[in-house]
Amino acid sequence: MLLFESESYQALKNGLDAAWMKQKVHSNNIANSETPGYKTKSVDFKKVLSKAEEGQTAKWGYKAVVSTDDSTSSRQDGNNVNVDSEELELWQSYAQYSALSQRISGKLSNLRYVIDNTAK
């Protein structure tokens, strides 16, 4: 089994992608906090059934869905961005991204250690 096709690596990669997407969405919400009529967007992950191309083995995965909150309006201009909660969400996704990055770095460092010490 190849390193970059392992389930643990794919889970870490998907987690990084998800945290990155959340950072982009929350940053966009903060940037539009003064835009009249702007509605807050959020990232949700829905469980989906997907099949691998080669083996046709059914696997559960998650698909990111960006949704807009049209139901609320906290200001008279129609904008519903709560900057404090968006900053908190942004910080949480940043912390998650950092933790996952460190985990992948650790896995690659372990692999480098094994390669360096078995080649001698």
DSSP file (Angstrom, degrees, kcal/mol; ACC not computed):
  #  RESIDUE AA STRUCTURE BP1 BP2  ACC     N-H-->O    O-->H-N    N-H-->O    O-->H-N    TCO  KAPPA ALPHA  PHI   PSI    X-CA   Y-CA   Z-CA
    1    1 A M              0   0    0      0, 0.0     2,-0.1     0, 0.0     5,-0.1   0.000 360.0 360.0 360.0 133.9    0.0    0.0    0.0
    2    2 A L    >   -     0   0    0      1,-0.1     3,-1.1     3,-0.0     4,-0.5  -0.468 360.0-123.8 -77.5 148.9    1.3    3.4   -0.9
    3    3 A L  G >  S+     0   0    0      1,-0.3     3,-1.2     2,-0.2     6,-0.3   0.909 109.6  48.7 -58.4 -46.2    1.8    6.0    1.8
    4    4 A F  G 3  S+     0   0    0      1,-0.3    -1,-0.3     5,-0.1    -2,-0.0   0.475 110.4  52.3 -80.7  -0.3   -0.4    8.6    0.1
    5    5 A E  G <  S+     0   0    0     -3,-1.1    -1,-0.3     4,-0.0    -2,-0.2   0.384  82.1 116.2-109.5  -0.1   -3.2    6.2   -0.5
    6    6 A S  S <> S-     0   0    0     -3,-1.2     4,-2.4    -4,-0.5     5,-0.2  -0.316  73.8-121.5 -68.7 154.1   -3.5    5.0    3.1
    7    7 A E  H  > S+     0   0    0      1,-0.2     4,-2.3     2,-0.2     5,-0.2   0.873 111.1  52.2 -64.5 -37.8   -6.7    5.6    4.9
    8    8 A S  H  > S+     0   0    0      2,-0.2     4,-2.1     1,-0.2    -1,-0.2   0.911 111.2  46.5 -67.9 -40.5   -5.0    7.6    7.7
    9    9 A Y  H  > S+     0   0    0     -6,-0.3     4,-2.7     2,-0.2    -2,-0.2   0.924 113.0  49.6 -65.7 -43.3   -3.2    9.9    5.2
   10   10 A Q  H  X S+     0   0    0     -4,-2.4     4,-2.8     1,-0.2    -2,-0.2   0.883 109.6  51.9 -63.0 -38.2   -6.4   10.4    3.3
   11   11 A A  H  X S+     0   0    0     -4,-2.3     4,-2.1     2,-0.2    -1,-0.2   0.916 111.7  46.5 -64.3 -42.2   -8.3   11.2    6.5
   12   12 A L  H  X S+     0   0    0     -4,-2.1     4,-2.3     2,-0.2    -2,-0.2   0.915 113.2  49.3 -65.1 -42.7   -5.6   13.8    7.4
   13   13 A K  H  X S+     0   0    0     -4,-2.7     4,-2.5     1,-0.2    -2,-0.2   0.928 111.6  48.2 -62.7 -45.3   -5.7   15.3    3.9
   14   14 A N  H  X S+     0   0    0     -4,-2.8     4,-2.3     1,-0.2    -1,-0.2   0.874 110.2  52.8 -64.1 -36.3   -9.5   15.5    3.9
   15   15 A G  H  X S+     0   0    0     -4,-2.1     4,-2.6     2,-0.2    -1,-0.2   0.903 109.1  49.3 -64.1 -41.1   -9.4   17.2    7.3
   16   16 A L  H  X S+     0   0    0     -4,-2.3     4,-2.4     2,-0.2    -2,-0.2   0.923 111.0  49.7 -62.5 -44.6   -6.9   19.8    6.1
   17   17 A D  H  X S+     0   0    0     -4,-2.5     4,-2.3     1,-0.2    -2,-0.2   0.908 112.2  48.3 -60.4 -42.0   -9.1   20.5    3.1
   18   18 A A  H  X S+     0   0    0     -4,-2.3     4,-2.4     2,-0.2    -2,-0.2   0.923 111.9  47.9 -66.1 -44.9  -12.1   20.9    5.3
   19   19 A A  H  X S+     0   0    0     -4,-2.6     4,-2.2     1,-0.2    -1,-0.2   0.886 112.0  51.0 -64.1 -37.9  -10.3   23.2    7.7
   20   20 A W  H  X S+     0   0    0     -4,-2.4     4,-2.3     2,-0.2    -1,-0.2   0.918 109.7  49.5 -64.7 -43.7   -9.0   25.3    4.8
   21   21 A M  H  X S+     0   0    0     -4,-2.3     4,-2.3     1,-0.2    -2,-0.2   0.912 110.2  50.8 -62.9 -41.5  -12.5   25.6    3.3
   22   22 A K  H  X S+     0   0    0     -4,-2.4     4,-2.7     1,-0.2     5,-0.3   0.907 108.6  52.3 -62.0 -41.3  -13.9   26.7    6.7
   23   23 A Q  H  X S+     0   0    0     -4,-2.2     4,-2.4     1,-0.2     5,-0.2   0.921 110.1  48.5 -60.8 -43.5  -11.2   29.3    7.0
   24   24 A K  H  X S+     0   0    0     -4,-2.3     4,-2.1     2,-0.2    -2,-0.2   0.918 113.1  46.7 -63.2 -43.5  -12.0   30.7    3.6
   25   25 A V  H  X S+     0   0    0     -4,-2.3     4,-2.2     2,-0.2    16,-0.2   0.928 115.0  45.0 -66.7 -45.6  -15.7   30.9    4.3
   26   26 A H  H  X S+     0   0    0     -4,-2.7     4,-2.2     2,-0.2    -1,-0.2   0.870 112.4  51.9 -69.3 -35.1  -15.4   32.5    7.7
   27   27 A S  H  X S+     0   0    0     -4,-2.4     4,-2.5    -5,-0.3    -1,-0.2   0.904 109.9  50.0 -63.4 -40.5  -12.8   35.0    6.4
   28   28 A N  H  X S+     0   0    0     -4,-2.1     4,-1.4    -5,-0.2    -2,-0.2   0.892 108.9  51.9 -64.3 -40.4  -15.2   35.9    3.6
   29   29 A N  H  < S+     0   0    0     -4,-2.2     3,-0.2     2,-0.2    -2,-0.2   0.925 111.3  46.8 -62.0 -43.7  -18.0   36.4    6.2
   30   30 A I  H >< S+     0   0    0     -4,-2.2     3,-1.6     1,-0.2    -2,-0.2   0.910 109.8  53.7 -64.5 -42.1  -15.8   38.7    8.3
   31   31 A A  H 3< S+     0   0    0     -4,-2.5     3,-0.3     1,-0.3    -1,-0.2   0.796 112.6  44.8 -63.4 -27.3  -14.7   40.6    5.1
   32   32 A N  T >< S+     0   0    0     -4,-1.4     3,-1.5    -3,-0.2    -1,-0.3   0.143  76.0 114.0-102.2  19.2  -18.4   41.2    4.3
   33   33 A S  T <  S+     0   0    0     -3,-1.6    -1,-0.2     1,-0.3    48,-0.2   0.726  84.6  40.1 -65.0 -20.5  -19.5   42.2    7.8
   34   34 A E  T 3  S+     0   0    0     -3,-0.3    -1,-0.3    -4,-0.2    -2,-0.1   0.295  87.4 113.2-108.3   7.6  -20.3   45.7    6.6
   35   35 A T  S X  S-     0   0    0     -3,-1.5     3,-1.8     1,-0.1    -3,-0.1  -0.714  72.1-120.9 -83.8 119.1  -21.8   44.7    3.2
   36   36 A P  T 3  S+     0   0    0      0, 0.0    42,-0.2     0, 0.0     3,-0.1  -0.340  93.4  10.1 -60.2 133.4  -25.6   45.5    3.1
   37   37 A G  T 3  S+     0   0    0     40,-0.9     2,-0.2     1,-0.3    41,-0.1   0.394  88.6 145.1  81.8  -3.8  -27.7   42.5    2.5
   38   38 A Y    <   -     0   0    0     -3,-1.8    42,-1.3    -6,-0.2     2,-0.4  -0.476  35.6-152.0 -70.8 137.1  -24.9   40.0    2.9
   39   39 A K        -     0   0    0     40,-0.2    31,-0.1    -2,-0.2    40,-0.1  -0.906  22.6-104.1-112.7 139.2  -25.9   36.7    4.5
   40   40 A T        -     0   0    0     -2,-0.4    29,-3.0    29,-0.4     2,-0.3  -0.296  33.1-153.1 -61.0 137.6  -23.6   34.5    6.6
   41   41 A K  E     -A   68   0A   0    -16,-0.2     2,-0.3    27,-0.2    27,-0.2  -0.840  12.4-173.5-109.8 151.7  -22.3   31.4    4.9
   42   42 A S  E     -A   67   0A   0     25,-2.6    25,-2.7    -2,-0.3     2,-0.5  -0.951  22.5-121.9-141.2 161.6  -21.3   28.2    6.7
   43   43 A V  E     -A   66   0A   0     -2,-0.3     2,-0.3    23,-0.2    23,-0.2  -0.917  28.0-178.8-108.7 126.1  -19.7   24.9    5.8
   44   44 A D  E     -A   65   0A   0     21,-2.9    21,-3.3    -2,-0.5     2,-0.5  -0.916  17.4-143.5-120.0 150.1  -21.5   21.7    6.5
   45   45 A F  E     -A   64   0A   0     -2,-0.3     2,-0.4    19,-0.2    19,-0.2  -0.961  15.0-165.5-118.0 121.1  -20.3   18.2    5.9
   46   46 A K  E     -A   63   0A   0     17,-2.4    17,-2.6    -2,-0.5     2,-0.4  -0.850  24.7-116.7-107.1 139.2  -22.8   15.6    4.8
   47   47 A K  E     +A   62   0A   0     -2,-0.4     2,-0.3    15,-0.2    15,-0.3  -0.584  40.6 179.8 -74.7 128.1  -22.1   11.9    4.8
   48   48 A V  E     -A   61   0A   0     13,-3.0    13,-3.0    -2,-0.4     2,-0.6  -0.929  28.8-123.3-130.3 154.0  -22.2   10.5    1.3
   49   49 A L  E     +A   60   0A   0     -2,-0.3     2,-0.3    11,-0.2    11,-0.2  -0.856  36.2 174.7 -96.2 123.2  -21.7    7.1   -0.2
   50   50 A S  E     -A   59   0A   0      9,-2.9     9,-3.0    -2,-0.6     2,-0.4  -0.931  21.9-138.0-128.5 154.8  -19.0    7.0   -2.8
   51   51 A K  E     -A   58   0A   0     -2,-0.3     7,-0.2     7,-0.2     2,-0.2  -0.913  22.2-118.5-113.8 138.8  -17.5    4.1   -4.8
   52   52 A A     >  -     0   0    0      5,-1.6     4,-1.5    -2,-0.4     5,-0.0  -0.489  23.0-129.5 -70.2 142.9  -13.8    3.7   -5.6
   53   53 A E  T  4 S+     0   0    0     -2,-0.2    -1,-0.1     2,-0.2    -2,-0.0   0.914  99.6  34.5 -61.6 -46.1  -13.1    3.8   -9.3
   54   54 A E  T  4 S+     0   0    0      1,-0.1    -1,-0.1     3,-0.0    -2,-0.0   0.963 129.7  26.9 -78.8 -53.8  -11.0    0.6   -9.4
   55   55 A G  T  4 S-     0   0    0      2,-0.1    -2,-0.2     1,-0.0    -1,-0.1   0.585  86.1-138.7 -90.4  -9.6  -12.5   -1.7   -6.9
   56   56 A Q     <  +     0   0    0     -4,-1.5     2,-0.5     1,-0.2    -3,-0.1   0.793  46.5 158.6  53.3  29.8  -16.1   -0.4   -6.8
   57   57 A T        -     0   0    0      1,-0.0    -5,-1.6    -5,-0.0     2,-0.3  -0.718  43.2-122.8 -84.1 128.7  -15.9   -0.8   -3.1
   58   58 A A  E     +A   51   0A   0     -2,-0.5     2,-0.4    -7,-0.2    -7,-0.2  -0.548  36.4 177.6 -74.2 132.0  -18.5    1.3   -1.3
   59   59 A K  E     -A   50   0A   0     -9,-3.0    -9,-2.9    -2,-0.3     2,-0.5  -0.986  28.2-125.0-134.7 145.0  -17.1    3.8    1.2
   60   60 A W  E     +A   49   0A   0     -2,-0.4     2,-0.3   -11,-0.2   -11,-0.2  -0.755  40.9 160.4 -86.7 133.4  -18.6    6.4    3.4
   61   61 A G  E     -A   48   0A   0    -13,-3.0   -13,-3.0    -2,-0.5     2,-0.4  -0.785  34.9-109.4-137.9-176.6  -17.1    9.8    2.9
   62   62 A Y  E     -A   47   0A   0    -15,-0.3     2,-0.5    -2,-0.3   -15,-0.2  -0.959  19.0-157.9-123.9 141.1  -18.0   13.4    3.6
   63   63 A K  E     -A   46   0A   0    -17,-2.6   -17,-2.4    -2,-0.4     2,-0.3  -0.965  20.0-127.0-118.6 131.8  -18.9   16.1    1.1
   64   64 A A  E     -A   45   0A   0     -2,-0.5     2,-0.4   -19,-0.2   -19,-0.2  -0.594  25.0-172.1 -79.2 134.3  -18.6   19.8    2.0
   65   65 A V  E     -A   44   0A   0    -21,-3.3   -21,-2.9    -2,-0.3     2,-0.6  -0.991  13.6-148.8-129.2 123.4  -21.6   21.9    1.4
   66   66 A V  E     -A   43   0A   0     -2,-0.4     2,-0.3   -23,-0.2   -23,-0.2  -0.819  24.1-175.9 -92.6 122.6  -21.6   25.7    1.7
   67   67 A S  E     -A   42   0A   0    -25,-2.7   -25,-2.6    -2,-0.6     2,-0.4  -0.838  18.9-135.1-119.8 157.3  -24.9   27.0    2.8
   68   68 A T  E     -A   41   0A   0     -2,-0.3     2,-1.2   -27,-0.2   -27,-0.2  -0.915  13.6-134.1-113.2 135.7  -26.3   30.5    3.4
   69   69 A D        +     0   0    0    -29,-3.0   -29,-0.4    -2,-0.4     3,-0.3  -0.734  37.8 158.5 -90.0  93.1  -28.3   31.5    6.4
   70   70 A D        +     0   0    0     -2,-1.2    -1,-0.2     1,-0.2     0, 0.0   0.500  57.2  78.7 -89.4  -5.7  -31.2   33.5    4.8
   71   71 A S  S    S+     0   0    0     -3,-0.1     2,-0.3     2,-0.0    -1,-0.2   0.729  89.2  52.3 -81.5 -21.6  -33.5   33.1    7.8
   72   72 A T        -     0   0    0     -3,-0.3     2,-0.3     6,-0.1     8,-0.1  -0.772  50.1-176.0-117.2 160.5  -32.0   35.7   10.1
   73   73 A S        -     0   0    0     -2,-0.3     7,-0.2     7,-0.1     6,-0.1  -0.801   1.7-179.4-152.6 106.9  -31.2   39.4    9.8
   74   74 A S        +     0   0    0      5,-0.5     2,-0.3    -2,-0.3     6,-0.2   0.584  69.1  45.7 -88.9  -9.1  -29.5   41.1   12.7
   75   75 A R  S >  S-     0   0    0      4,-1.1     3,-1.5     1,-0.1     0, 0.0  -0.881  84.5-114.6-130.1 163.8  -29.3   44.5   11.2
   76   76 A Q  T 3  S+     0   0    0     -2,-0.3    -1,-0.1     1,-0.3    -2,-0.0   0.768 112.7  62.0 -68.8 -24.6  -31.6   46.8    9.4
   77   77 A D  T 3  S-     0   0    0      2,-0.1   -40,-0.9     1,-0.1    -1,-0.3   0.430 119.0-107.5 -82.4   3.9  -29.5   46.6    6.2
   78   78 A G  S <  S+     0   0    0     -3,-1.5     2,-0.2     1,-0.3    -2,-0.1   0.351  75.3 135.6  91.5  -6.0  -30.2   42.8    6.0
   79   79 A N        -     0   0    0     -6,-0.1    -4,-1.1     1,-0.1    -5,-0.5  -0.553  29.8-177.7 -76.4 138.8  -26.7   41.8    7.0
   80   80 A N        +     0   0    0    -42,-1.3     2,-0.4    -2,-0.2    -1,-0.1   0.103  31.3 134.4-124.7  23.2  -26.5   38.9    9.6
   81   81 A V        -     0   0    0    -43,-0.3     2,-0.8   -48,-0.2     3,-0.1  -0.623  38.9-160.3 -79.1 125.7  -22.8   38.5   10.2
   82   82 A N     >  -     0   0    0     -2,-0.4     4,-2.2     1,-0.2     3,-0.2  -0.902   5.5-163.9-102.0 101.5  -21.8   38.3   13.9
   83   83 A V  H  > S+     0   0    0     -2,-0.8     4,-2.7     1,-0.2     5,-0.2   0.858  83.6  55.7 -59.6 -39.6  -18.1   39.2   13.7
   84   84 A D  H  > S+     0   0    0      1,-0.2     4,-1.9     2,-0.2    -1,-0.2   0.935 111.3  42.3 -60.7 -46.8  -17.3   37.7   17.2
   85   85 A S  H  > S+     0   0    0     -3,-0.2     4,-2.4     1,-0.2    -1,-0.2   0.863 113.7  53.0 -70.0 -33.6  -18.7   34.3   16.4
   86   86 A E  H  X S+     0   0    0     -4,-2.2     4,-2.5     2,-0.2    -2,-0.2   0.897 108.4  50.1 -66.3 -40.0  -17.0   34.3   12.9
   87   87 A E  H  X S+     0   0    0     -4,-2.7     4,-2.4     2,-0.2    -2,-0.2   0.886 110.8  50.0 -65.0 -38.0  -13.7   35.2   14.5
   88   88 A L  H  X S+     0   0    0     -4,-1.9     4,-2.5     2,-0.2    -2,-0.2   0.932 111.9  47.1 -64.5 -46.1  -14.1   32.3   17.0
   89   89 A E  H  X S+     0   0    0     -4,-2.4     4,-2.3     2,-0.2    -2,-0.2   0.891 111.9  51.6 -62.2 -39.8  -15.0   29.9   14.2
   90   90 A L  H  X S+     0   0    0     -4,-2.5     4,-2.1     2,-0.2    -2,-0.2   0.922 110.4  48.1 -62.9 -44.9  -12.0   31.1   12.1
   91   91 A W  H  X S+     0   0    0     -4,-2.4     4,-2.6     2,-0.2    -2,-0.2   0.907 111.0  51.2 -63.2 -41.9   -9.7   30.6   15.1
   92   92 A Q  H  X S+     0   0    0     -4,-2.5     4,-2.3     1,-0.2    -2,-0.2   0.908 111.1  46.9 -63.3 -42.1  -11.0   27.1   15.7
   93   93 A S  H  X S+     0   0    0     -4,-2.3     4,-2.4     2,-0.2    -1,-0.2   0.862 111.6  52.1 -69.4 -33.8  -10.5   26.1   12.0
   94   94 A Y  H  X S+     0   0    0     -4,-2.1     4,-2.6     2,-0.2    -2,-0.2   0.924 110.1  48.4 -64.4 -44.3   -7.0   27.6   12.1
   95   95 A A  H  X S+     0   0    0     -4,-2.6     4,-2.3     2,-0.2    -2,-0.2   0.901 112.4  49.0 -63.2 -40.7   -6.2   25.5   15.3
   96   96 A Q  H  X S+     0   0    0     -4,-2.3     4,-2.4     2,-0.2     5,-0.2   0.923 111.1  49.7 -64.3 -44.0   -7.6   22.4   13.6
   97   97 A Y  H  X S+     0   0    0     -4,-2.4     4,-2.4     1,-0.2    -2,-0.2   0.911 111.3  49.5 -61.1 -43.1   -5.6   23.0   10.5
   98   98 A S  H  X S+     0   0    0     -4,-2.6     4,-2.2     2,-0.2    -1,-0.2   0.914 111.0  49.1 -63.4 -43.4   -2.4   23.6   12.5
   99   99 A A  H  X S+     0   0    0     -4,-2.3     4,-1.9     1,-0.2    -2,-0.2   0.915 112.8  46.7 -63.8 -43.4   -2.9   20.3   14.4
  100  100 A L  H  X S+     0   0    0     -4,-2.4     4,-2.3     2,-0.2    -1,-0.2   0.881 110.5  53.3 -66.6 -37.5   -3.5   18.3   11.3
  101  101 A S  H  X S+     0   0    0     -4,-2.4     4,-2.4    -5,-0.2    -2,-0.2   0.908 109.2  48.9 -62.5 -42.2   -0.5   19.9    9.6
  102  102 A Q  H  X S+     0   0    0     -4,-2.2     4,-2.3     2,-0.2    -1,-0.2   0.874 109.6  52.8 -64.9 -37.1    1.7   18.9   12.6
  103  103 A R  H  X S+     0   0    0     -4,-1.9     4,-2.0     2,-0.2    -2,-0.2   0.923 111.2  45.1 -65.3 -44.5    0.3   15.3   12.4
  104  104 A I  H  X S+     0   0    0     -4,-2.3     4,-2.4     2,-0.2     5,-0.2   0.912 112.1  52.6 -65.2 -41.6    1.1   15.0    8.7
  105  105 A S  H  X S+     0   0    0     -4,-2.4     4,-2.4     1,-0.2    -2,-0.2   0.896 108.7  50.9 -59.8 -40.6    4.6   16.5    9.3
  106  106 A G  H  X S+     0   0    0     -4,-2.3     4,-2.3     2,-0.2    -1,-0.2   0.899 108.9  50.4 -64.1 -41.3    5.2   13.9   12.1
  107  107 A K  H  X S+     0   0    0     -4,-2.0     4,-1.9     1,-0.2    -2,-0.2   0.916 113.0  46.1 -63.0 -42.5    4.2   11.0    9.8
  108  108 A L  H  X S+     0   0    0     -4,-2.4     4,-2.4     2,-0.2    -2,-0.2   0.859 110.4  53.4 -69.7 -34.7    6.5   12.2    7.1
  109  109 A S  H  X S+     0   0    0     -4,-2.4     4,-2.3     2,-0.2    -2,-0.2   0.898 108.3  50.4 -65.0 -40.3    9.3   12.8    9.7
  110  110 A N  H  X S+     0   0    0     -4,-2.3     4,-2.2     2,-0.2    -2,-0.2   0.909 110.5  49.5 -62.9 -42.0    8.9    9.2   10.9
  111  111 A L  H  X S+     0   0    0     -4,-1.9     4,-2.4     2,-0.2    -2,-0.2   0.912 110.5  49.8 -63.5 -43.1    9.1    8.0    7.3
  112  112 A R  H  X S+     0   0    0     -4,-2.4     4,-2.9     1,-0.2     5,-0.2   0.901 109.1  52.8 -62.2 -40.5   12.3   10.0    6.7
  113  113 A Y  H  X S+     0   0    0     -4,-2.3     4,-2.0     2,-0.2    -2,-0.2   0.919 110.4  47.2 -60.5 -45.0   13.8    8.6    9.8
  114  114 A V  H  X S+     0   0    0     -4,-2.2     4,-1.4     2,-0.2    -2,-0.2   0.919 113.9  47.3 -64.2 -44.2   13.1    5.0    8.7
  115  115 A I  H  X S+     0   0    0     -4,-2.4     4,-1.2     1,-0.2     3,-0.3   0.928 113.1  48.4 -63.8 -45.2   14.5    5.7    5.2
  116  116 A D  H  < S+     0   0    0     -4,-2.9     4,-0.3     1,-0.2    -1,-0.2   0.862 115.5  44.1 -64.6 -35.9   17.6    7.4    6.5
  117  117 A N  H  < S+     0   0    0     -4,-2.0    -1,-0.2    -5,-0.2    -2,-0.2   0.638 112.8  49.0 -89.0 -13.8   18.4    4.6    9.0
  118  118 A T  H  < S+     0   0    0     -4,-1.4    -1,-0.2    -3,-0.3    -2,-0.2   0.628 101.1  64.3 -95.3 -15.1   17.7    1.6    6.8
  119  119 A A     <        0   0    0     -4,-1.2    -2,-0.2     1,-0.2    -1,-0.1   0.611 360.0 360.0 -81.2 -11.8   19.9    2.9    3.9
  120  120 A K              0   0    0     -4,-0.3    -1,-0.2    -3,-0.1    -2,-0.1   0.466 360.0 360.0 -86.0 360.0   23.1    2.7    6.0
